[in-house]
């Protein structure tokens, strides 16, 4: 097992380099970077100054000033050299500085990471606690009223994007009924609340966003569990166990259930990044100051150091999640042996 983990970690290195190099290269060709933004702001000031009779010093940027800006932001270097500089700083846990807010990127990510981790862990726990039992019930009661009614919710989760659900929930339960707040993670005076008041306030603010987070994962996991359970229930070893006198419920839990968890285990690692990658529009809709909203704003504002910092974190989590999925599959599937043998 240690040799397998080491092998996978070595494979992760070129994968990480390839993903970050592609995006880093794209940031150099997409217009609207920090220098372009400063030029536009300077031109706007120049137009305003000319209207108001301002002095000649307010008439935009010269070529030498533009070149100095490019040198300041490192945009005067070839892509491979600039990428190597970024990678060298990354190894030293330095993600650079935001070109918009002039703050360390890691500090900006670290400030918002707890919010996204909260939603990620809550989504993970709720999704698995609901999906696994429901998938088992749907498999046992296939084509019954219970199965058909629950399938309606599952198909909605598949068909409707989470942010659309969020807009509907905000409109219905926040704007019209005024049951839940219009957005945010907690009240602005949350630090002054008593402990249980603070807990209730967070639950009150997070109920609608959590529904949006859970609905997509809930649909995928439930159908995965149901299909896997139905496949195992029809297997020869389950039928043989029942024919030998083992009660059906005992055969389900003792034999079919564990094997049915294999696809679920393979999906487990994806949840490490689901709360980051899948939270962009949800956090925008609910105005939650997490990694998703930070990533969205950095893309809109062309704050490329923040974009690369978030990409580095999410890519590393995605690769570690895949490794964790493989380890969990081997833990629940005795046929899987590390090293490729079965």
Secondary structure, DSSP 4 states (H G I P E B T S, - for coil): -HHHHHHHHHHHHHHHHHHHHHHHHHHHHSS--HHHHHHHHHHHHHHHHHHTT--GGGS---HHHHHHHHHHTTTTS-HHHHHHHHHHHHHTT---B-TTT-SBHHHHHHHHHHHHHHHHHHHHHHHHHHHHHHHHHHHHTTTSHHHHHHHHHHHHHHHS-HHHHHHHHIIIIIIIS--S-SS-SS-TTGGGS-HHHHHHHHHHHHHHHHHHHHHHHHHHHHHHHHHHHHHHHTSHHHHHHHHTT--HHHHIIIIIHHHHHHHHHHHHTTHHHHHHHTTHHHHHHHT--SHHHHHHHHHHTT-HHHHHHHHHHHHHHHHHHHHHHHHHHHHH-TT--TTS--
